[in-house]
Amino acid sequence: MKQEQFNIFGPDESTETSTSKPKKRQARKTPQKARKAKKAPMLMDAYQPGAKARVETGVKIVPPQPESQPKPESQPEVKTPHIFSVSEITGDLKTLIERNFKDVWICGEVTDFRNRTGRHYYFALKDEKNKVRSVIFNAASRRIPFELKDGLEVVCHGSLDVYGPAGYYSIIIDHIEPKGIGALQLAFEQLKKKLQAEGLFSAERKQPIPYLPRKVGVITSPTGAAIRDIVHVMTRRFPNIEILLYPVRVQGNESAGEIADAIRAMNGIADLDVLIIGRGGGSIEDLWAFNEEVVARAIAASELPIISAVGHEIDFTISDFVADLRAPTPSAAAEMVVPVRSELLNTIADRKKQLVYALKQGLHRRFQELGKVAGRIRDPRRRFPDLMRSIDALSQRLAFVMKSTYETRVQHLAKLASNMDHLSPLGVLAKGYSVAEDSKGSVIKSSKPLKVGDALKLRFHKGSALAKVSKVID
């Protein structure tokens, strides 16, 4: 890369404005005194033993002289250098850097990574000694298949940029890939680790594949070899099997979304029993649609069991880990879904023979056992006389118990009636007593409330009579 030397002090008498190689060589031969006059007038360089006066922002600074040294009569005239503004310096540096570092490859470790807006990536690249600020803007960040994080060694391509308001330079990256490992392989490992931590690979959530499905759904390219192999194998093994194809693209930027949409659409078909998703072999780029997170989550959310048949036996994708069953090839998936019809019919015939033989053997054994049991059972009619005598004895005992119980209850009831007669007021009246009541029907217990002439009602054991009080005796 061509580097240019930039003179931040401006032209002087020893260097012309238009530079060329001969003139640069001539400038190198300039005497030491003239080269010293071009140094920036910084305060820290103001005093040097034996040096002449310097200029700082237009003010002459004279180094201290010993008292014994006589003051020189005249000082040589020093030309005041051009003083730049911060914006001028920054602008010149920006032009110089951006013109010469437009196509840069850089390697380093990611540090200070942050994503402020969700679109732009801001971080720094560092090595053992230094680091440089880096930024990936929206368009480029969308093309990154893996996840950036601190500590990742990367190789980047971009251009240097000077940001004047903050006074720093950075590299604007348009391409980035991991160092020592492919970007797609890193993205594969990162997504695999993430989904495994969420439990999408666990055996507990996988559904069993039906043994003999009536209708099989296939999600693949309609023009690829995979669908031809699946149809050929399935119809050869079971000629009357139903196959429903959902055509999708199986590679390219839009293929992952189409596959995920196809899985969701197939789940809405009521009579489907199982799904096969897949394609033929290819590179990791060709198979990448089946490594996308959107496809993996669509498989995990499917209510239908799914067989993943992507590539060849040595190819593994994220879909293989999430699916309910992995097939090494599309043809193998077709063999896993349906059995051979002729073999199935032969198996059914053999099972029928075994069942008939087992039934005959079971019936014969049951008849033998029944005969043995019948030989041990006595004729129930021989027990009738004994049972009749037992019934007669029980009847007599029942009649005796009922009669005894009745007599006991009658005696008890008579005793209770006798006790009630003794306690009844009518029993007292039968002995010659009577009960006096006033006109209101209240029983008179004392003679104090009575007056001469009061009407009374006398109740006897049998009948009653009216009377008047002629005299009250206390």
Secondary structure, DSSP 4 states (H G I P E B T S, - for coil): -------TT--BTTB-SS--HHHHHHHHTS-HHHHHTTS---GGGS--TT---EEETTEEE-----TTSPPPS-PPP-PPPPPPPHHHHHHHHHHHHHHH-SSEEEEEEEEEEE-SSSS-EEEEEE-SS-EEEEEE-HHHHTT--S---TT-EEEEEEEEEEETTTTEEEEEEEEEEESSS-HHHHHHHHHHHHHHHTTTT-GGGPPPPPSS-SEEEEEE-TTSHHHHHHHHHHHHH-TT-EEEEEE---SSTTHHHHHHHHHHHHTT-TT--EEEEEE----TTTTGGGGSHHHHHHHHH-SS-EEEEES-TT---HHHHHSSEE-SSHHHHHHHHS--HHHHHHHHHHHHHHHHHHHHHHHHHHHHHHHHHHHHPPPGGGGHHHHHHHHHHHHHHHHHHHHHHHHHHHHHHHHHHHHHHHHSHHHHHHTT--EEE-TTSPBP--STT--TT-EEEEE-SS-EEEEE-S----
